[in-house]
């Protein structure tokens, strides 16, 4: 097992009606809040009114930035940071799914500076401080509510990348499963795929960590058991609760201890698809993972087979891949680009963007020849 440091300062508030005390938490940081959210979802489901009412009753001044995209972009982060900077906010309150919280994390380190947020991603600047962040999660998927990572796109540069820094851990995250009731069926499925993919990125990372492997198996098994049930009963509190818990622990560090890194090659592939075609992140992963496993089965057959035995009771890499395809299909997530609504898929463009972004894993490296194999398996 590799040496590791376990550190997670996020205070997690989990369960029914945990938002009742959020105003008291906010007041410990100040009275000027930048409220960040997506488009219309939290207004349609009433969560916006609940949060704003609580803040106003507590005498908290609110500045807003709305319209964060499902695949968040650097331009929105820069625009929101400008609002926060001009109004000298004390705190950022992110209400939404992973895209909103990821954006808020980078807003938190961009407010104290004057340059574009993308300078952090390119290594041109390192953050020295951050505005405190409180997250209210509305989608069980990314695990961003309890980790120090954020993914953004730069449309002009044709890049989508992740960034990590201990300064961008949320100070508090509020997770009430009731706030995920209105997540539609397709997005619910993509969230389940995302949490499974995070576990797999840990499993195929660098380093032998038997207990962490068992955490991976347990979390994925939870998703395999509850995921199909949830898809048939979207308003079941227990199912929403269990998937939300699983998604958080899939990427809060628990599965990665004892490794030098996760792999992240599949996420890198998926980012290419969402960058070019704006497909949902989870959908890109259910397309990319079976293809990646098929590519790797001749290289690491024992590792894939071991995973299949632990999860499905099967004994070969091929059987393991079939089982993953079955579960993704069962919950309604695509297995190829042809299963999406994307028209005019350009394999050459996909290849060029993969090449430009140096798509690869931290542990299992990908060559340009591998790119073409992946593209043929997914398109």
N, C-alpha and C positions, 0 to 999 in steps of 0.2 A: 504494500500500500504506500502511496506517495505521501510525503508530508503535506499538511494543509493547515490553514487558519480558518476557523469557523467564526463568522461575525455577521450578525443581523440585528440592527438597532430598531427595525420597524416594530411599532406596537400595533398588534393586530386586534381589531374589535370585531368579533365574529358572532353572528347569530341574529335572531329575530329582534327587530326594533332597536338595534344598537345605535342608530342615528339619533336617538332621543337625547343623547348627551354631547353631540358633536359641537354645539355652540360653546359649551364650557371648555372643551379642548381648544377650540380656535382662539378663545380669549386669552389663553396662556401664552399665545404668540403675538397677539396684537389685535387691532380693530380695523385694519385696512386689508381687504382680501381681493385677490384676483381670482375670479371664478372662471374656470376653463371647462368647456364641454363641447359636444359634437354638434349635430344639426338639430333635429326636432325630437329625438327619442325621449329625452328626459322631460320635455315639456308635454309630450303626448301622454306619458305614463304618470304624470303628476309629481315626479320626484323633484323637478326644478322648483315648483311652488313650495314643497315641503322644506327644502333646503333654504331657499331665499327667505321664507317666512321666519324660520328659526334665526337666521343671521340678523335680519332686520329687528326682530324683537330683542335681540341681545345688543343692539346698537352698533352692529358691525357695518362698516361702509363697504359696498360691493362695486368692483369694477369687473366687467365681463369681456371674455373673448370666446366666441362660439364658432362653430363650423369646422372643427377639426375633422379631417377626412379619415375614413377607415384605414387607408394606407397613408399615415401622416407625412406631411411635407415640411421641409425646413422653412419655407416662406411663412407658414402659419406660426411657427415657433418664434421667428424673428418679430413678426407683427405683434404677437401677444406679449413678448418680452418688452417691447417698446412701451406698451400700455402700462405694464407693471413698473417699468423704470420711471416713466413720467409721473406716475402717481405714488411712487415711493411705498409700494405695498409691503405689508409685513409678512404675508403668507399667501401661498397658492392653494386653492381648493380645486381639485380635479374631480369632476363627476362624470363617469363614463366607463368605457371599456379600456382595453390595453392601449389603443391609439391615443386616447385622451391623456391617460396617465403617462405614457411614454413622452408625449409632447410636453406635458407639464414638468417632467423631470428635467428636460433640457431647457425649458423656459426658466427653471429655477437657477440654473448656472449661467444663463445668458443675460438675465436682468442686471447682474452686477457689472457687466462688461458692455462695451460699445460695438464690438465686432459681431459678425454673423455667427449663428450657432454652428454652422458647418465647419468653422475653424477648429472646433473641438474634435470633430470626426476626422479631419485631415491631419490632426496632430500639430496644427499651427499654434494652438493655445491650450493651456491646461487650467481648469477652473481652480480658483483659490477659495471661493466660498459659494454658498447657495442659499436662496430664499427657502425657508421651511415649506414642506409640501405635505398636505393631507389629501388622501385619496378616498373617494367613495366609488367602489367598484360596481359596475352594472352588467358585467359579462365575465363568466368563468372561462378563462382561456389561457392568457399569456403569462400569468404569474408575476406580472410587473408590479403588483401591489406589495410585494415583499422581497424585492431584489433591486440591485443598483444598475440596471441595464435599460437602455431605450433604443428603439429602432426608428430611423427616419429615412425618408427619401429626399434626394435632391434631383428634381425633375430635369433641370438644365444639364446637370452633369451625368444624367442617366445612372445614378448610383443609389443603392439602398443598403444601409449598413447599420450595425449595432454599435453602441458606445457604452462603456461601463466606467463608473467612478463611485467611490463610497459616499461622495457628497450627495448623490441623487437617490439614495434610499428614501422612500417616504417616511416621514416622522411617525405618522399614524395612517392606518388603512382601515376603512370601515366596510365590512362585508356582511350584508344582509341578503340572504338568498331570495327573499321576497322581491328584491330589486332586479332579479333576473327573470321574473315570470313573463315579461313581455318580450324577451329576446325571441325572435322568430326561429322556426324549426331549422332552417339552413344554418343560421349563425350559431345556434346551439350545437349543431353537429360539428361545425368547424372548430368550436371551442374544445370539444372532446378530442378531436384530432390533434389540436395544438398541444394539449396537456400530454397526450401519448407521445407526441414527437419530442417534447422536451425531455421526457424520461429516456427516450431512445438516444437522444444526443448525449446524455450522460452515460448511458450503457456502452456506447461505442466510442467513448472518450479514451484518453490516454491514462493508463494506470489500472492496476488490479485492486478492486475494492469490493470484497465479497458482501459486506453488510450493505453497502450502497447499492449493489446489484439487487439485493433483496428488497430494498426500498423501492427501486424501479419496478420490480415485478409486482409488488403489492399495490402500488399506485395504478399501474396499468390494469391490473386485475379489477380494481375498483371501478375504473372507467369502463371496462368490458362488461362488467356485471350491471352497472347502473345506466350506462349510456343508452342502450336500446330501450330500457324501461322509460327513461326520461323522454326519449323521442316520441313515445306514445302517450305521454302524460306530462305536458310542459308546465303545468301548474302544480305539480306535486312538490311540496316543500322538502320532503326528505331527499328526493332525487336531486333537486336543485342544490340542496345543502351539501350533499356528498360529492357532487361533481365540483362544486366551488372549492371545497376543502382540498380535493385531490389536485385541482389545477394550481392552487397556491403552493402546495408542497412539492409539486413537480419541478418548480423552478425557484425555490427559495434557498437553495444550496444543499438541502438534505441529500439529494441523489448524486451530488458531485463531489462530496467529501472523499478524500483518498485518491483523487485523480489530479493530474496536472491541468486537465482541461476536459471539457466535453468535445465532441467532434465538430458539430455545426455545419457540416458539408451540405446536409439536406436543406437546412434553413437557407443556406447561401443559394442553392438551386431555386428554392421556392421564392426567394426575394426577386430573382430574375423574372419569374412569371408575373408576380404582382406588380413589379415595376413597369413591365412592358404592357400588361393587359389589365391592370387594376383589379385582379381577382382577389378574393378574400384570402388572407394569410393562411388560415387553416385549410382551405381548399387547395392551395398551392402545395401544402405539405402532404396531403393524402394522394396527390399526383406524384410528388417527388419521392416519397419514401419507398414505395414498392419498387420503383425503378432503381433507386440507389441500392436496395437490398439485392436486386437481381444482378446489378453490376458487381457487387461485393461478394456474392455467394461462392465464387471460385477462389476468392482471396482469403476470406475469413469464415469458411463454412461451419467450423466448430462453434464459433462465437454466436452466429445466427441460430444454429441448431439448439444451443444451450438456452437461448432466449425462448425459442419455440417450445422447448420442453417445460420450462418454468411457467409459461403463460397458457399454453394450449394442450400440453401433453403430447406434442408431436416430436419427431426425432430428427428431422432433416431441415436443412435450410429452405429447400423448395416448399415443404409443407408449412413452414413458418410464414413464408411470403404469402402463400395462398390464404392463410388464416387472417393476416393483416388486411389483405384485399377484401375478404369477406366482411370483416367488421366495418371497414370504411364504407363499403357498399350498403351494408345493413342500415347504417345511420344516415345514409344519403349524401355522402361526400364523394366528389369525383375521383376517378382513378386515372384519368388522362385528360389532356387539354380538350380532347374531342367531347368529353362529358360536360364541358362548360358551354357558356353562350358566346364564347370568343369566336369571332370570324377572322378569316385571313391570317392564320397563324404563319409566321415567317420563321422557318427554322434557321435560316442564315442570320437573321437579326438576333435571334435568341443566342446563337453561338457567339456572335460578336460581343453582345452584352456580357455573356458569361466570361468571355476572354478579357474584356475591359475591366470587369470587377474581380478578376482572378478568383473565380468560384472554386472553392476547395474546402476540405476539412482540416481541422487542426491536427487530427490523428491519422485519418485515412485521406491521403492526398489524391487530388483529381487532376488528370492530365487533359490536354485539349482533345485527345482521342476519346477520353472518357466523356467529355462534353457531348460529342456526337452520339455516343451510345445512349446517354441519358435522354437526349433530345428525341432520338428514335423510339425510345421506350415510353416517352410521355406524350408525344404528339402524333 
